[in-house]
Amino acid sequence: MTLENKVAVVTGGASGIGEAVTRLFVERGARVVVVDLQQEAGDAVVADLEDAVAFIRGDVSDRAVADLAVATAVERFGGLDILVNNASASRVRPFTEQTEDDWKLALGTGLFATRNFMLAAYPELRRNRGAVINFGSGAGIDGQPNQASYAAAKEAIRGLSRVVANEWAADQIRVNVVAPMAKTAGVAAWADANPEQYALSAAKVPLGRFGDPRTDVAPVIAFLASDDARYITGQTLMADGGAIKLR
């Protein structure tokens, strides 16, 4: 499965799942514009991957950042074929305790960032018959407690993705959603602090573990971005070890 000569924008692409996606895309022949708030992490990715990546430090909820990312892809690499809307942020607390700022954070970095980057990318994606991979979450599908704003944003992204998959099908642009379960650095820190709770959570996954961002999740995204998935659109793919089985 190759991404040779493809150009991608990956939000949150300097750490966690986003970093794993960035590195795998480059390994498979793509060039990547990484958008992230973490300057040090972005610099590290550039140092490792050199001319195959361009880094933009910016808030994904800002439409101007989306426009800049697309412009950078065109100017540095000649176009845009793939958009990966990975970045999001939220705060964990009960629904009755979530504040207006909590909702603004989850919706701004989740739903509205996804919308902004899709709108900014559309002309290039239409020109290149490109692919969009958005991110859902089991937290929204299962209704995980203390995740109201995050879950709402993620389910809204799934609804948006299905609509746009239908609307953009005439342009041969594919729009899909991945819902991962991965042992990112944040999850690893939580697991170290709460080993018994982590073990119980992992035991509920049929495959018995949280996924690895690099080997379990990023390849799923690379598949959806590739021409091998050219007949798949409007779908939610669970990269979660079988924890949730959509019907």
C-alpha positions as CSV (number, residue, x, y, z in Angstrom):
1,M,0.0,0.0,0.0
2,T,1.7,3.2,-1.1
3,L,1.1,6.9,-0.7
4,E,3.9,7.8,-3.2
5,N,3.6,11.4,-4.4
6,K,0.6,12.1,-2.2
7,V,0.4,15.3,-0.1
8,A,-1.4,15.3,3.2
9,V,-2.4,17.7,5.9
10,V,-2.5,16.1,9.4
11,T,-3.8,18.1,12.3
12,G,-2.4,17.3,15.6
13,G,0.4,15.6,13.6
14,A,3.3,16.2,16.0
15,S,2.3,13.9,18.8
16,G,0.2,10.8,19.7
17,I,-1.8,9.2,16.9
18,G,-1.2,12.2,14.6
19,E,2.6,11.8,14.9
20,A,2.2,8.1,14.1
21,V,0.2,9.0,11.0
22,T,2.7,11.6,9.9
23,R,5.6,9.3,10.2
24,L,3.9,6.4,8.5
25,F,2.7,8.6,5.6
26,V,6.2,9.8,5.0
27,E,7.5,6.2,5.2
28,R,5.0,5.3,2.5
29,G,6.0,8.1,0.2
30,A,3.8,11.1,1.1
31,R,4.8,14.6,2.1
32,V,2.9,16.1,5.0
33,V,1.9,19.5,6.4
34,V,1.8,19.0,10.2
35,V,-0.5,21.4,12.1
36,D,0.0,21.4,15.9
37,L,0.2,23.7,18.9
38,Q,3.3,22.0,20.3
39,Q,6.3,23.8,18.9
40,E,8.9,21.5,20.4
41,A,7.2,18.3,19.1
42,G,6.7,19.9,15.7
43,D,10.4,20.8,15.6
44,A,11.3,17.3,16.5
45,V,9.2,15.9,13.6
46,V,10.8,18.3,11.2
47,A,14.3,17.4,12.5
48,D,13.6,13.7,11.9
49,L,11.7,13.8,8.6
50,E,13.3,16.9,7.1
51,D,12.0,18.1,3.7
52,A,9.2,15.6,3.7
53,V,7.2,17.7,6.2
54,A,6.3,21.3,6.8
55,F,5.2,22.3,10.3
56,I,2.7,25.0,11.2
57,R,2.1,25.9,14.8
58,G,-1.5,26.9,15.1
59,D,-4.9,26.5,16.7
60,V,-7.0,24.2,14.6
61,S,-10.2,26.0,15.6
62,D,-9.0,29.1,13.7
63,R,-10.1,29.1,10.1
64,A,-7.0,31.1,9.1
65,V,-4.8,28.2,10.2
66,A,-6.8,25.8,8.0
67,D,-6.3,28.2,5.0
68,L,-2.6,28.5,5.8
69,A,-2.2,24.7,6.0
70,V,-3.7,24.2,2.6
71,A,-1.7,27.1,1.1
72,T,1.5,25.6,2.5
73,A,0.7,22.2,1.0
74,V,0.2,23.8,-2.4
75,E,3.3,26.1,-2.2
76,R,5.7,23.6,-0.7
77,F,4.5,20.3,-2.2
78,G,2.4,21.2,-5.2
79,G,-1.1,20.4,-4.0
80,L,-3.2,18.4,-1.5
81,D,-4.6,14.9,-1.8
82,I,-5.3,13.8,1.8
83,L,-6.8,15.6,4.9
84,V,-6.5,13.9,8.3
85,N,-8.5,15.8,10.9
86,N,-7.0,14.2,14.0
87,A,-6.6,17.1,16.5
88,S,-9.1,17.7,19.3
89,A,-9.1,18.8,22.9
90,S,-11.6,18.4,25.7
91,R,-12.1,18.4,29.5
92,V,-13.4,15.4,31.4
93,R,-16.1,16.1,34.0
94,P,-19.8,15.3,34.5
95,F,-22.3,16.8,32.1
96,T,-23.8,19.1,34.8
97,E,-20.4,20.5,35.6
98,Q,-19.2,21.2,32.1
99,T,-18.8,24.9,31.4
100,E,-19.4,27.0,28.4
101,D,-15.6,27.0,27.9
102,D,-15.6,23.2,28.0
103,W,-18.1,23.1,25.2
104,K,-16.3,25.8,23.2
105,L,-13.0,23.8,23.5
106,A,-14.5,20.5,22.4
107,L,-16.6,21.9,19.6
108,G,-14.0,24.4,18.5
109,T,-11.1,21.9,18.2
110,G,-13.3,19.0,17.1
111,L,-16.4,19.8,15.0
112,F,-15.6,23.3,13.8
113,A,-11.9,22.5,13.2
114,T,-13.0,19.6,11.1
115,R,-15.4,21.8,9.2
116,N,-12.9,24.5,8.6
117,F,-10.2,22.3,7.3
118,M,-12.6,20.4,5.0
119,L,-13.8,23.7,3.6
120,A,-10.3,25.0,3.1
121,A,-9.1,21.8,1.5
122,Y,-12.1,21.3,-0.8
123,P,-10.8,23.0,-4.0
124,E,-7.6,21.0,-3.9
125,L,-9.3,17.7,-2.9
126,R,-11.7,18.2,-5.8
127,R,-8.9,18.8,-8.2
128,N,-7.0,15.7,-7.1
129,R,-10.0,13.4,-6.2
130,G,-8.7,13.3,-2.7
131,A,-9.6,11.7,0.6
132,V,-10.6,13.0,4.0
133,I,-10.2,11.0,7.2
134,N,-12.0,12.4,10.2
135,F,-12.0,11.2,13.8
136,G,-14.8,9.8,15.8
137,S,-14.7,8.1,19.2
138,G,-16.1,5.2,21.1
139,A,-16.8,7.8,23.8
140,G,-19.6,9.2,21.6
141,I,-20.9,5.9,20.2
142,D,-21.1,4.3,23.7
143,G,-21.9,7.5,25.6
144,Q,-18.9,7.4,28.0
145,P,-19.6,9.2,31.3
146,N,-17.9,12.5,31.9
147,Q,-17.3,13.1,28.2
148,A,-20.5,15.0,27.2
149,S,-18.9,17.8,25.2
150,Y,-16.2,15.5,23.6
151,A,-18.8,12.8,22.7
152,A,-21.2,15.4,21.2
153,A,-18.4,16.9,19.1
154,K,-17.3,13.4,17.9
155,E,-20.8,12.3,17.0
156,A,-21.4,15.6,15.2
157,I,-18.2,14.9,13.2
158,R,-19.6,11.5,12.2
159,G,-22.9,13.1,11.0
160,L,-21.1,15.8,9.1
161,S,-18.8,13.2,7.5
162,R,-21.8,11.1,6.2
163,V,-23.4,14.2,4.7
164,V,-20.3,15.5,3.0
165,A,-19.4,12.0,1.8
166,N,-22.7,12.1,-0.2
167,E,-22.3,15.6,-1.4
168,W,-18.7,15.3,-2.5
169,A,-19.1,11.8,-4.1
170,A,-19.8,13.6,-7.4
171,D,-16.3,15.0,-7.1
172,Q,-14.8,11.6,-6.3
173,I,-13.7,12.8,-2.9
174,R,-14.0,10.1,-0.2
175,V,-14.8,11.0,3.4
176,N,-14.5,8.4,6.1
177,V,-14.2,8.3,9.9
178,V,-11.8,6.4,12.1
179,A,-12.7,5.7,15.8
180,P,-9.5,4.5,17.5
181,M,-8.5,3.0,20.8
182,A,-4.8,3.6,21.3
183,K,-2.2,3.7,24.0
184,T,-1.0,7.2,23.4
185,A,1.4,8.9,25.8
186,G,-1.5,10.3,27.8
187,V,-3.2,6.9,28.1
188,A,0.2,5.3,29.0
189,A,0.6,7.8,31.9
190,W,-3.0,7.1,33.1
191,A,-2.2,3.3,32.9
192,D,0.9,3.7,34.9
193,A,-1.0,5.7,37.6
194,N,-4.0,3.3,37.5
195,P,-2.8,-0.1,36.5
196,E,-5.8,-2.0,37.8
197,Q,-8.3,0.3,36.0
198,Y,-6.2,0.0,32.9
199,A,-6.2,-3.7,33.1
200,L,-10.0,-3.8,33.5
201,S,-10.5,-1.5,30.5
202,A,-8.1,-3.5,28.3
203,A,-9.9,-6.7,29.3
204,K,-13.1,-5.4,27.9
205,V,-11.4,-5.3,24.4
206,P,-11.8,-8.6,22.6
207,L,-8.2,-8.5,21.4
208,G,-7.2,-7.8,25.0
209,R,-5.2,-4.6,24.8
210,F,-5.2,-0.9,23.8
211,G,-3.9,-0.4,20.3
212,D,-0.5,0.9,19.4
213,P,-0.7,4.3,17.5
214,R,2.0,3.4,15.1
215,T,1.3,-0.3,14.3
216,D,-2.4,-0.6,15.0
217,V,-4.1,2.8,14.2
218,A,-1.9,4.7,11.7
219,P,-2.0,1.8,9.1
220,V,-5.8,2.0,9.1
221,I,-5.7,5.7,8.3
222,A,-3.1,5.1,5.7
223,F,-5.3,2.5,4.1
224,L,-8.3,4.9,3.9
225,A,-6.0,7.6,2.5
226,S,-4.7,5.3,-0.2
227,D,-6.1,4.3,-3.6
228,D,-6.7,0.8,-2.1
229,A,-9.8,2.3,-0.4
230,R,-11.1,4.1,-3.5
231,Y,-14.5,2.4,-3.2
232,I,-15.0,3.2,0.5
233,T,-16.8,6.4,1.6
234,G,-19.1,7.6,4.3
235,Q,-18.0,4.9,6.7
236,T,-16.9,4.7,10.3
237,L,-14.1,2.2,10.8
238,M,-13.5,1.1,14.4
239,A,-9.8,0.7,15.1
240,D,-10.5,-0.5,18.6
241,G,-9.7,-4.2,18.9
242,G,-13.3,-5.1,18.6
243,A,-14.6,-3.1,21.5
244,I,-17.5,-1.6,19.5
245,K,-19.1,-3.4,16.7
246,L,-21.2,-1.1,14.6
247,R,-24.3,-2.3,12.8
